[in-house]
């Protein structure tokens, strides 16, 4: 295994989801087609896949952040709902998660111990 490469969220409204995720991650997609929208988030892929039958609560990936409360508040301000409020899970590790407007869970993590390979 080589580590996280892509997380895909299924959405019922691709256009609205593209706009929401562009604001949430403060980046425009690098790949934008009617069948898939892809964002490059610091070398990792966040994909949006249209699906009429969104089920939610079926994927949990944690995206690294430098300030968990600020990132959490930003997502809530965009209309996400609290899934798990920011909390300490040991040492300086902090995690939180929100539910986007399409019922996907977005995890965020502050982990000062994790370093990307060079």
Secondary structure, 3 states (H helix, E strand, C coil): CCCCCEEEEEECCHHHHHHHHHHHHCCCCCEEECCEEEEEECCEEEEEEECCCCCCCCCCCEEECCCHHHHHHHHHHCCCEEEEEEEEEECCEEEEEEECCCCCEEEEEECCCCCCCC
